[in-house]
């Protein structure tokens, strides 16, 4: 969200108020009338944009913890997957088979497992 409209309208409102105040004090009646008539719509617009910005800020902060918890859960899952992958690379993709057909044919017969590719 851009804050440019809020800054622009706020600046115009403050400038119009200062012009209105100056023209009233120095006897410039026409200028005071014109700036006095434009001041209320500018003030309403400024208050509206301020309220809108505050509502968006509140919505952003209310949504932020939920998004953060999803991010934390997602990053934890990615870390877990990476850890499992690195452990799998440590074994070099070798699986160990066991069972009756996995009897070793070693000289001592102590090997009951056979490495399967």
PENOR-V77884 format. One record per run of one state. SS is the DSSP state (hx for helix, st for strand, lp for the rest). FROM is the first residue (numbers start at 1). TO is the last residue. If there is no record, write none. Layout:
ss->SS from->FROM to->TO
ss->SS from->FROM to->TO
This chain:
ss->lp from->1 to->3
ss->hx from->4 to->25
ss->lp from->26 to->28
ss->hx from->29 to->90
ss->lp from->91 to->94
ss->st from->95 to->97
ss->lp from->98 to->99
ss->hx from->100 to->102
ss->lp from->103 to->113
ss->st from->114 to->116
ss->lp from->117 to->117
